[in-house]
């Protein structure tokens, strides 16, 4: 009988679940299979390629519960695509002519790994599936069980990805303070840019959490510290179409009435149009190893700020981004419960040699199960038909039209 040896890695961007998920895996294995050796590859697939690993010691096991208190990743992240050999060579992760997938697979085999847990988004987990397939085709059995991490909540067919609830709550708290900037100068426009490349779920959920957070506060009518100061005047998502001139006319009236305007904008809103505009002008748009546009170089929030500041006659305009603040937070209570249930299933599946990604399967009425790798995809759109989203838009008083 092959001796079990479990490895784990975290990859992609941060989310408020990584530290807790790592801690949860260590705790669960220590509880039900303490004899199994645990290791972690440092900085995701980079550590796997470079044979850079952490042995999970007895002391680490005993203190694993502390990881639930922290954000970030205790084992480090990176964005490495094993099927992009040119990028791996450029970064010094493999030698010229080497196949990164083969290097990673042979490292797992050499290290005696029988189970690999990947905590990441669709790219992380589908890369893990490629590894398992490569090893299987070469006579080496590896069980790969992923945990879905993304603040965008955009993994098909998973209902709720780890960390997204926390990111929305923390983003709302961030903006509760930032909204006070509306009192700093007359005719101020504040744009709150929220993460979400293809999916507007986080922006919408952050808006909902912000509305809920501020609704119960007491205000002093007649002074500037009233409900209007905490209002959201516009919400823009990748899934929504809007007429710039019509919106400007609506918001100009808000500016005239209140003396300020607040907008919540997904970082992916109008992204394709902005990229096309820049490329048509001859600009080279930077992309990462996965071919995704490097969204921080596009600055969608700044585009919205410039467009609306001019049309509204704003005397002061600012863009505030909650993304890095929100994604680095420790998991909240709702996410901690979700993490525990998914970790427990991940370990159970690993021990039973069932590969896939744990999550509530929207294709099976939301059942929590280990979902087959071929069904895992990124870019899931936010369902703008959700009742709670309609209530958010009613609160804002904004007309909207879904594009997807």
N, C-alpha and C positions, 0 to 999 in steps of 0.2 A: 504494500500500500504506500502510495506517494505521500511523503510528509508535506503537510500544508504550510505554506508560507505566504503571508499576505502583505501586499504593498499598497500604498495609497499615494495620490498626488492631487494637487489643486491646480487649475489652469484657467487662463483667460483673465478677465478683469475681476476685481474684488466684488463681493456681495456680502451682506450681513448674515452669513451662514457658514462660511468656510471654517472659521475657528471652531465653532460649535460642532460642525459635522465631523471634523477630524477628531475632536474630543469624544464625540459620541461613538465613533467607530472604535477608538481605542478602548473606551469603557465597555462597549458591548462584547467585543472579543475577549476582553479580560474577564468578563462575567461568565460567559458561556463556553469559551474555548481558550482558557488561559495558557494552554500549552503551545498555542500557535504563535510563531515568531512574526512580529510586525515590523515593517520598515516603511519609510516615506521617502520618496524621491523629491529632492529639494528643487524648488522653482519649476514644478511641472515637468513637461516633456524635456525641457532643457536638462534637468537633473538626470533623467533617464538616459539621455544620449551621452552625457558626460560621466555617468556612473557616480553621481553625487547623491548620496543617500544618507538618511538619518536612521540609526537603529533605535527603535522605541524601547527605552530602558525600563526597568522596574520602577524607578522614580518617576518617569514620565507617565507611566500607567497610573500610579497612585495620585498624581496631580492632574490627570486629564480633565477632571471636573472643572478645573479653573478656566479651561479654554472656552467654556460657555459664557464667560463674562466679557470676552474680547471680540473686537472686529478684526479685519485683516485675515491673513492666513499664517498659521504657525509654522508652515512648511514652505511658504513662498510660492509665488505664481510666475508665469511667463506666457507669452503668446508664441507658440511654436507649432508649425504645421509640418507633420512628418512626411507628407507627400510633396512638400515644396523643397526639393533637394537644393536648389540654387540658393534659397534663403538660408537654409541650414549651413551650407558651406560658407556663405558670406559672413555668418555670425560665428564661425569657428566651432560649430557643434559637431560637424562631421568633416571628413576629408573629401577632397575632390574625387568624384567617381563612386563614392559610397552612397548606398540607398539608406536614408535615415530610418525608414520603416524597418529595414533589415537590422540596422545597428541597434535600434530600440528593442526589437524582438529578441535578438541574440543576447542583449543585456539582461532581459527578463529571464531568459532561459538559463544564462550563466549564474544569475543570482538565485535561481531555484524558486522563482515566484510562481505560485499556482493560482493566486487570486489577485486581481488588480482592481482597486476602487478608484474611479476617477470622479472628481467633484468639479463640475464645470458646466458650460452651456452645450449647445448642439455640436459645435466644432470639437470640443474636448471629448465628448462621448462618442461621436462618430469616428474620430481618430482612434479611440480605444477599440472600437469595433474592427477597424482596419487591422490593428495589431493582432487581435484575437484571430481574425481570419487568416492572416499571414502565418501565424504560429500553427494554427490548425492544419493549414495546407502543408506545413513542414513537419507534421507529426508531433507537435508539442501542444498539449491541452492547457489552455489558460482560460479561467473564468473571469470575465470582466463585468463588474456591476457598477454602473454610474449613478451619481446623485445629481439632480438637475439644479444648477445654480445660474440664475440670471435675474437681475433687478428688473429687466424688461418684461418678465413673465411671458416670453414669446417662444416657448418650446412646444412644438407639435409632438404628440397629442396630450401634453401634460396640463392639467387644469391650473395648478398653482406651483410655480417654481420657488425654490428656497431663497429666502432673503428679500423677496419683493414686498411683502407686507411691511417689513421693517423699514425698507428704503422709503416707502410712501409716508409712513408715520414720521420718520426723522426729517424728511424733506419738508413736511408740513411745519414741523417745529422750527426748522431753519428759516422758513419764510415768515413765520409769525414775528420774528425779530426784524427781518429785512423790510417787511411792509411798513415799518415805522419810518423808513426813509422817505416815504411820501410826504412827511411833515417837514422835511429838511429844506425844501425850496418850492416856490410856486410852480405850477404846471410841470410836475415831474412825471415821467414815464418810467415804470420799473418793469423789466421783463425778467421773469423767473424761468430760466432754462432748466429742464429736467431731462434726465437720460431717457433714451428710447429711440433707437435707430429706425426700426421699421414698425415698431409697435408703440401705440400711445397709452398702453395700460398704466404705466407708472405715472405719467403726467396726470391722467384722469384720476387715478387713485390718490395721488398726492393732493390734487385739488379737493377731492372729497374729504380726505383727512384734515385738510386745512379748514374747510368749511365747518366740519364737525367740531374741530378744536376751538375755533373762534366764535361759534354760534352761542355758546354758553357763557361767554364773557360779559361782564357788565361794562357799560360805557357811560360817558358824560355827554349827553346831548347838548348841542349848542357850542361845544368846543370841538376841536379837530379830532379828539380821541373818541370817535363814534364808530358805528358799524361800517360806514362807507370806507373808512381807512383800512379796514380788514377785508374789503370786498375783492372779488376777482371779476374783472371786466371782460376778459376774453380768454378762450382756451383753444389752442391750436395743436392738432395731432396729425400724424401721417395719414390717418384714415379719414380725415375731414377735408372737404373742399370749402373754400371761402372766396368771396369777391373782395379784393383788397380795397377798392374804392368804397364799396358799400359798408365794409367794416370800419373804414376810416371815418365815414360820415356818422356812423353810430357812436363810435368812440369819441369823436370830437364833441358830441353833446355831453358825454360823461365828463370829459375834461372841463368843459365850460361850467358844469354843475358842481363838480366836486373839487376841481383844481388838481386832479391827478388821475392816472390810469394805471391799472395793474393787469399784466398779461402773463398767463402760464403757457409756455411753449415747449413742445417736445423737441429734442435735438434733431429729430428726423423729419420734422414738419417742413414741407417744401424742399427737402434735401435734394431730390432728383432734379428739380427745376434749377436750384442754385448751382449744382454741379454741372448741369448741361450749359448753363449760362457762362460759367467760368471756362469750361472746355471750348466753347464756341469762341471765346475771346482769346484762345491760344494758351491758356494756363494749363499746366500739368497738375492734375489733382493727385495727391499722394494716397497710396493704398497700402494696407498691411499685408502680412504673409498669406492671409486667407483671401486676399482680393477685395476686402472691404475698404471703402473710402475711410481715410483717417478723419473721423468726424470732428476732432478737435481743431483741425486745420480749416474746416468750413465755417464754423462759428455761426450756426443758424440763429442763435439768440441775437447776435449782433446785427444780422440781416434784418430781423424783425424790428429791432430797435431803430435802425436807420430808416426803414420804410415808414414806420408809424410816427416816429418823432417828427419827421418832416411834415407828414400829412395832418398831424394833430396840433402842430405848432408848439410842441413841448419845449420848454426852456432848459430842461435838464432831463437826460435820459441815461439809464444805467441797466446793465445786464448782470444778474446775479445767478450763479450756477450752484445748485445744491448737490450735484452728482457725486463728487468725490467725498463730500461730507457724509452723504447718506449711505453710499455703498461701503464705507469703512466702519460703520456702526456695528456694535454687537447685536445679535439677534434679539428681537422682542419676544414676549410671551407666546404670541401666536406662531411665530416662526420656530421657536424652540420646540413647541409641541409637534409641528410638522416635521422638523428635522428628526426628532426622536422616532416618529413612526416610520419615516423613510429609511433611517439608519437601521432600525431593527429588521425591516424587510430586506435591506441590502445585505446584511450579514446572513440572514436566513437563506437568501437566494444563493449567496456565495458558497455557503457550506453544502448546499444542495446542487451546486454546479449549474445554476441557471443564470445565464448572462442576459444583460439588458440594462435599462435605466428605470429606477423606481419612481413612481408617480401615480397620481390619480388619473386614470386613463379615460379621456373624454370619449373614446370610441367604445368604452364598455361602461357607460353610465357613471363615470367618475370613480370606478373601483380602484383602490390602491393595489397596484400589482407591479411586477417587473416587466416593463414594456420592451418588446423586441427592438433591437437596434435599427433594422431597416425602416421602422416607422418614426424614428426620431429625426426631426427636422427643425431648423430655425426659421425665424421670420414670421411666426404666427401673428396674425393681425388681431388687434383688440376688437372685441365685439361691441360696437357702439349701440347695439340694440339692447344692451343690458339695462334693466330698469333703473339701477342706481345711477348710471351715467345720464340717463334722461333727466333724473332729478337734479343732478349737478348742473346740467345745462339750463334747466328751468330756473335754478337759483341765480345763475349768472345772467340770465335773460338774453342769451345769444341764440340767434337762429343758426342752424347748421345742417349740413348735408353730408351723408356718408359717401365715401368713394369706393369702399370695399365692404 
